């Protein structure tokens, strides 16, 4: 039997909790026995499609039971899953597929056009349609499933802790997304920490509304729900109405939720019944917002956190005992995780002093896929260098100070300013460009571009925006574009983005 393969968890739960509810997607429900059997059937279907162990398989779809079953089935056969961000432009998806070496694609009907373009323009050799829209060269999942014998069993591929479970592509401070490696051991460590820190039991019913291509959907607590023998409930959209309805009907006990969506939910008539909710996971919520939420839901534990894809989600959660006394902090480190604040010479600073946050531990990614330069830049002596400025108080609680300056956090997504700059610079009338993040009431931050034209008046802000729309994911397109005559610089000619940010604050 496998040693570190996550899908082995389903075997144990099918024996111990056969009749307990494991997965809910609308009207469809699976017990643990049914889930394990369904994963076997999907694993056999994917093998029949030609997917083998250690193949890199892209998954392009919305949150659904099929998505979860495919991820579990890929784990069972030993393939490496690569959940694809459906918000990316086809050009960006092409880069990911080619950089990763993805050979197989599983896709939903709503992404069939994009799947067809990717199949024709990349090295993909296998495509499986999750629905009825079958592109050229693809097979239909339903047909593959129908051909599998009743009661088919597929053994769990044997994996060690250092073997790769999946790749998650994330935008950092560089022009292209980076493939973050998550090993089987990373998952084991994270799931153990999630169960302990969130006190998960088989009685929990956890809502997963964050997209399953995102680490918060997969690992906060995500797949750890199955480790606890609890129930995972999926939502079809991020809309407040859907989340409120499902949270009420399914008697949800825990979820990750943006404050904006929660407030929109509480304004509904009638308001949702959240009496069964025992925890709500936030990320970097301002104390004033936290107090508002606590007033609305006094019985709920409000959990702040610090997390990154490279950390396999969070490395600390705020405990219930210190919600008030440590308000504004992000919690203390998970079991098996070590945090340190260092100065520019990599020396640990005193408690309370600011510096760069570095992290090490069992749940920390070993590196980026096929990117030695990024690995050298972000790893040192066994530590991962986050690039974020923070401090740790005398009790060991983490306080966030400032994010990496060139990374824009918009609606839960990372946007690399360098990537947006690269696209804008390709416009024939652009001489120079600088992109920063500026505050936004709806999305927290949005990109803003400052552009110097080759010929004054040769292009408008709208021309540049249309160029971005044609080459970038919609959420990466600058909401604001200023055509300027000059950019602030230091003595060596480097653009001072800090000065641009200061100008936005005082404007």
C-alpha positions in Angstrom: 0.0 0.0 0.0 1.2 3.5 -0.7 3.2 5.4 1.9 2.6 9.0 1.0 -0.1 9.1 -1.6 -3.0 11.2 -0.5 -5.6 9.0 -2.2 -4.8 6.3 0.3 -6.8 8.4 2.8 -9.9 7.5 0.9 -9.3 3.8 1.4 -9.1 4.3 5.2 -12.2 6.4 5.3 -14.2 4.0 3.1 -13.5 1.4 5.8 -14.0 3.5 8.9 -16.7 5.9 7.8 -18.3 4.1 4.8 -21.8 5.6 5.2 -20.8 9.1 6.3 -21.3 11.9 3.8 -18.0 12.9 2.2 -18.8 15.2 -0.8 -21.7 17.4 -1.7 -22.1 19.2 -5.1 -25.7 20.6 -5.4 -28.1 17.6 -5.5 -25.3 15.1 -5.9 -23.9 13.4 -2.7 -21.3 10.8 -2.0 -20.6 8.8 1.1 -17.0 7.8 1.8 -17.6 4.4 0.3 -19.1 5.9 -2.8 -16.4 8.5 -3.1 -13.6 5.9 -3.0 -15.4 3.7 -5.6 -16.0 6.8 -7.8 -12.3 7.7 -7.7 -11.4 4.1 -8.7 -13.8 4.4 -11.7 -12.4 7.8 -12.7 -8.8 6.5 -12.3 -9.6 3.6 -14.6 -11.2 6.0 -17.1 -8.1 8.3 -17.2 -5.8 5.3 -17.6 -8.0 4.1 -20.5 -7.5 7.6 -22.1 -3.8 7.1 -22.1 -2.8 9.0 -19.0 -0.1 7.3 -17.0 1.8 7.7 -13.7 4.1 10.8 -13.7 2.3 12.4 -16.6 1.6 16.1 -16.0 -2.1 16.7 -16.4 -3.8 20.1 -16.7 -7.3 20.5 -15.3 -9.3 23.4 -16.7 -12.7 23.6 -14.9 -14.9 25.3 -12.4 -15.5 23.9 -8.9 -17.4 20.7 -9.2 -17.5 17.1 -7.9 -16.0 16.1 -11.3 -13.0 18.3 -10.6 -12.5 16.8 -7.2 -12.9 13.3 -8.4 -10.3 13.9 -11.2 -7.8 15.4 -8.8 -8.2 12.3 -6.5 -8.1 9.9 -9.5 -4.9 11.5 -10.8 -3.4 11.1 -7.3 -4.4 7.4 -7.3 -2.7 6.6 -10.6 0.4 8.6 -9.6 0.0 11.4 -12.2 1.0 15.0 -11.4 -2.0 17.3 -11.5 -1.7 20.9 -12.6 -4.9 22.9 -11.8 -5.1 25.7 -14.4 -6.3 29.2 -13.6 -9.3 29.6 -16.0 -9.0 33.4 -15.6 -5.8 33.4 -17.6 -5.6 34.5 -21.2 -5.0 31.7 -23.7 -1.5 33.1 -24.3 -0.8 32.7 -20.6 -2.2 29.2 -20.5 0.0 28.3 -23.5 3.1 29.4 -21.5 2.1 27.3 -18.5 1.5 24.2 -20.6 4.8 24.5 -22.4 6.8 25.5 -19.4 5.4 22.7 -17.3 5.5 20.1 -20.0 1.8 19.2 -19.6 0.8 16.5 -22.0 -2.8 15.9 -21.1 -5.8 18.2 -20.5 -9.1 17.7 -18.7 -11.6 20.5 -19.4 -15.2 21.6 -18.8 -17.6 22.6 -21.6 -17.4 26.3 -20.7 -13.7 26.2 -21.6 -13.9 24.1 -24.7 -12.9 26.9 -27.1 -9.8 27.6 -25.1 -9.1 23.9 -24.8 -9.3 23.6 -28.6 -6.8 26.4 -29.1 -4.4 24.9 -26.5 -4.7 21.4 -28.1 -3.9 22.9 -31.5 -1.1 25.2 -30.4 0.9 23.3 -27.8 2.3 19.8 -27.2 -0.8 18.4 -25.6 -1.4 14.8 -26.8 -4.5 13.8 -24.8 -7.7 15.8 -24.0 -10.7 14.6 -22.1 -14.0 16.5 -22.2 -15.7 16.5 -18.8 -19.0 17.5 -20.5 -20.5 17.1 -24.0 -18.4 19.6 -26.0 -15.7 17.4 -27.5 -12.9 19.2 -29.3 -10.9 17.5 -32.1 -8.7 14.7 -30.7 -10.6 14.5 -27.4 -12.5 11.8 -25.7 -15.6 12.2 -23.6 -15.3 11.4 -19.9 -18.7 9.9 -19.7 -17.9 7.4 -22.5 -14.6 6.5 -20.7 -16.5 5.9 -17.5 -19.2 3.8 -19.2 -16.5 1.4 -20.5 -15.2 0.6 -17.0 -16.4 -2.6 -15.3 -18.6 -2.5 -12.2 -16.5 -2.5 -9.0 -13.3 -1.7 -10.8 -10.3 -1.2 -8.4 -7.2 0.8 -9.2 -4.3 0.5 -6.7 -2.8 3.6 -5.2 0.5 4.4 -6.8 3.2 4.1 -4.3 4.7 7.5 -3.5 7.4 8.8 -1.1 7.2 12.1 0.8 9.5 13.8 -1.7 7.5 12.8 -4.8 5.6 15.5 -6.6 1.9 15.6 -6.0 1.0 18.7 -8.1 2.1 22.0 -9.6 0.3 25.2 -8.9 1.2 28.2 -11.1 1.3 31.5 -9.3 2.2 35.0 -10.4 5.1 36.4 -8.4 7.3 39.5 -9.1 8.5 38.1 -12.5 6.9 38.4 -15.9 5.6 34.9 -16.1 3.8 32.6 -13.7 6.0 30.2 -11.7 5.1 26.5 -11.1 5.2 25.8 -7.4 5.9 22.2 -6.5 3.8 20.5 -3.9 5.2 17.2 -2.8 3.2 14.3 -1.2 5.0 15.2 2.1 3.9 18.9 1.8 0.3 17.7 1.7 0.7 15.4 4.6 2.2 18.1 6.8 -0.4 20.7 5.8 -3.4 18.3 6.3 -2.1 17.4 9.8 -1.7 21.1 10.6 -5.2 22.0 9.2 -6.9 19.3 11.3 -5.1 20.4 14.5 -5.3 24.1 14.0 -9.0 24.2 12.9 -10.0 21.4 15.2 -11.6 19.5 12.4 -13.7 16.4 13.2 -16.1 14.1 11.2 -18.9 16.3 12.3 -17.7 19.3 10.3 -19.2 20.4 7.0 -16.8 22.6 5.3 -17.7 25.0 2.4 -15.2 25.3 -0.4 -16.0 28.4 -2.5 -12.4 29.4 -3.5 -11.5 28.1 -6.9 -9.8 24.7 -6.9 -6.9 26.1 -9.0 -6.0 28.2 -6.0 -4.1 27.0 -2.9 -6.9 28.4 -0.6 -9.5 26.2 -2.4 -7.3 23.1 -2.3 -5.6 23.5 1.1 -7.5 25.8 3.5 -8.5 23.2 4.7 -9.4 21.8 1.2 -8.4 18.2 0.9 -7.8 18.0 4.7 -11.6 17.7 5.0 -11.3 14.1 3.9 -8.4 13.5 6.3 -10.7 14.5 9.2 -13.6 12.3 7.8 -15.7 15.5 7.5 -17.9 16.6 4.6 -16.7 18.9 1.7 -19.5 21.0 0.2 -18.8 22.8 -3.0 -20.3 26.1 -4.3 -20.9 26.7 -8.0 -20.0 30.4 -7.9 -18.6 33.1 -5.6 -21.9 35.0 -5.5 -23.2 35.9 -2.1 -26.6 34.5 -2.9 -25.3 31.1 -3.7 -22.9 30.9 -0.7 -25.6 32.1 1.7 -28.1 29.5 0.4 -25.7 26.6 0.5 -24.3 27.6 3.9 -27.8 27.7 5.3 -29.1 24.5 3.7 -26.0 22.4 4.3 -25.5 23.6 7.9 -21.9 24.7 7.2 -19.5 24.8 10.1 -16.4 26.4 8.5 -15.4 28.3 5.4 -12.9 30.7 3.8 -14.7 33.9 2.8 -13.8 37.4 1.7 -15.2 40.2 3.9 -17.0 41.8 1.0 -18.9 38.6 0.2 -19.8 38.1 3.9 -21.2 41.6 4.2 -23.2 41.1 1.0 -24.6 37.9 2.4 -25.7 39.6 5.6 -27.6 42.2 3.6 -29.7 39.6 2.0 -33.4 39.3 2.9 -33.8 37.0 4.6 -30.3 36.8 6.0 -28.6 33.4 6.0 -28.8 31.1 9.0 -25.1 30.8 10.1 -25.9 29.4 13.5 -23.9 26.3 12.9 -20.8 28.2 11.7 -17.9 27.8 14.1 -15.0 29.3 12.2 -14.4 31.8 9.4 -11.0 32.0 7.8 -9.8 35.4 6.6 -6.5 36.7 5.3 -5.1 40.1 6.4 -8.5 41.6 7.3 -8.2 45.0 9.0 -9.1 45.2 12.7 -12.1 47.4 11.9 -13.5 44.9 9.5 -12.9 42.1 12.0 -14.9 43.9 14.7 -17.8 44.4 12.3 -17.8 40.7 11.5 -17.6 39.7 15.2 -20.5 41.9 15.9 -22.5 40.1 13.2 -21.3 36.6 14.2 -20.3 36.7 17.9 -20.3 32.9 18.2 -17.8 32.4 15.3 -14.1 32.0 15.6 -12.4 34.5 13.2 -9.2 33.1 11.9 -6.6 35.4 10.4 -3.6 33.8 8.6 -0.5 34.3 6.5 -0.2 32.1 3.5 1.3 31.7 0.1 1.2 29.0 -2.6 4.9 28.3 -1.8 3.9 27.5 1.8 1.1 25.1 0.8 -1.4 27.6 2.1 -1.0 29.1 5.6 1.8 28.8 8.0 0.0 30.3 11.0 -3.6 30.7 12.1 -4.9 33.0 14.8 -6.1 30.9 17.8 -9.4 31.6 19.5 -7.8 32.4 22.8 -6.0 35.5 21.4 -8.5 36.9 18.9 -8.9 40.0 20.9 -5.6 40.5 22.7 -3.6 39.9 19.5 -6.0 41.6 17.1 -4.1 42.5 14.0 -1.6 39.7 14.2 -1.8 36.7 11.9 -1.3 34.0 14.5 1.5 31.7 15.7 3.3 29.1 13.5 1.8 25.8 12.6 3.3 22.6 14.1 6.4 21.7 12.0 6.8 25.3 10.7 9.5 27.7 11.7 9.3 31.5 11.1 12.2 34.0 11.4 12.7 37.7 10.8 16.1 38.6 9.3 17.9 41.8 8.3 19.6 42.6 5.0 22.6 40.5 6.2 20.4 37.5 6.9 20.8 37.9 10.7 17.9 37.2 12.9 16.5 40.4 14.5 15.2 40.9 18.0 11.5 40.3 18.8 9.3 43.1 17.6 11.8 44.4 15.0 10.9 44.5 11.4 12.6 42.6 8.7 12.1 40.0 5.9 10.0 37.0 6.8 11.7 33.6 6.1 10.1 30.2 6.6 11.1 26.6 6.7 9.2 23.3 7.5 7.7 20.2 6.2 4.9 21.9 4.4 7.1 24.4 2.5 7.5 23.8 -1.2 10.9 22.5 -2.2 11.0 24.9 -5.1 9.7 26.1 -8.5 9.4 23.7 -11.5 12.1 24.2 -14.1 13.3 27.5 -12.7 16.7 27.3 -11.1 17.1 31.1 -11.1 14.0 31.6 -9.0 15.0 28.8 -6.7 18.4 30.4 -6.0 16.8 33.8 -5.4 14.2 32.5 -2.9 16.1 29.8 -1.0 18.9 30.0 1.4 20.3 27.6 4.0 17.0 25.6 4.0 14.8 28.7 4.4 12.3 30.1 1.9 12.6 33.9 1.5 9.1 35.4 1.3 10.3 38.9 0.5 7.6 40.2 2.7 8.3 42.6 5.6 6.9 41.5 9.0 7.7 41.2 12.7 7.4 38.6 15.4 6.5 39.7 18.9 7.9 38.2 22.1 5.1 35.6 22.2 5.9 34.3 18.8 2.9 35.9 16.9 3.4 37.1 13.4 2.5 40.7 12.4 2.5 41.6 8.7 4.0 45.0 7.8 4.2 45.2 4.0 4.0 43.0 0.9 6.6 42.6 -1.8 6.5 45.9 -3.6 6.1 44.7 -7.1 3.3 42.1 -6.4 -0.3 43.3 -6.8 -2.9 41.4 -4.7 -6.3 41.8 -6.5 -9.4 39.9 -5.4 -7.3 37.1 -4.0 -5.1 36.8 -7.1 -1.5 37.7 -7.5 -0.6 40.0 -10.4 3.0 40.5 -11.4 3.6 44.1 -12.4 6.4 42.9 -14.6 4.0 40.7 -16.6 1.6 43.6 -17.2 4.5 45.9 -18.1 5.8 43.3 -20.6 2.5 43.2 -22.4 2.0 47.0 -22.5 5.6 47.5 -23.7 4.8 45.4 -26.8 2.4 48.1 -28.0 4.2 49.9 -30.9 3.6 53.3 -29.5 4.9 52.6 -25.9 8.3 53.8 -25.1 8.3 53.0 -21.4 5.8 51.7 -18.8 5.6 51.2 -15.0 2.8 49.4 -13.3 1.9 49.5 -9.6 -1.1 48.4 -7.4 -3.5 51.1 -6.2 -6.3 50.7 -3.6 -9.7 49.6 -4.9 -12.9 49.4 -2.8 -14.0 46.2 -4.5 -10.8 44.3 -5.3 -8.5 45.6 -2.5 -5.9 46.5 -5.2 -6.0 46.9 -9.0 -3.2 47.6 -11.5 -2.4 51.1 -12.6 -0.1 51.8 -15.5 2.0 54.9 -16.2 3.0 55.1 -19.8 5.4 57.2 -21.8 4.6 57.2 -25.6 7.1 57.2 -28.4 5.0 59.9 -30.2 2.9 62.2 -28.0 -0.8 61.7 -28.7 -0.2 58.6 -30.9 -2.2 56.4 -28.6 -4.9 56.8 -25.9 -5.4 55.1 -22.6 -8.3 53.2 -24.2 -6.0 52.0 -27.0 -3.6 50.7 -24.5 -6.4 49.0 -22.5 -7.7 47.3 -25.6 -4.2 46.0 -26.2 -4.1 44.6 -22.7 -7.5 42.9 -23.1 -6.3 41.1 -26.2 -3.2 39.7 -24.4 -3.9 39.4 -20.6 -6.4 37.8 -18.3 -9.2 40.3 -17.6 -8.3 40.8 -13.9 -4.7 41.8 -14.9 -5.8 44.6 -17.3 -5.0 47.9 -15.6 -8.1 49.6 -14.3 -6.3 53.0 -14.6 -3.8 54.1 -17.3 -2.1 57.4 -17.1 -0.1 58.7 -20.2 2.7 60.7 -18.7 5.7 62.6 -20.0 8.2 61.2 -17.5 8.6 58.7 -14.7 10.4 59.4 -11.3 13.9 57.9 -11.3 16.9 57.5 -9.0 20.5 58.5 -9.8 21.1 55.3 -11.8 18.0 55.8 -13.9 15.8 53.1 -12.2 12.1 53.9 -12.1 11.1 54.7 -8.5 7.8 52.8 -8.0 7.8 53.8 -4.4 7.5 57.4 -5.5 4.6 56.5 -7.8 2.8 54.8 -4.9 3.4 57.9 -2.7 1.9 60.1 -5.4 -1.2 57.9 -5.5 -1.6 58.2 -1.7 -1.4 62.0 -1.8 -3.4 62.5 -5.0 
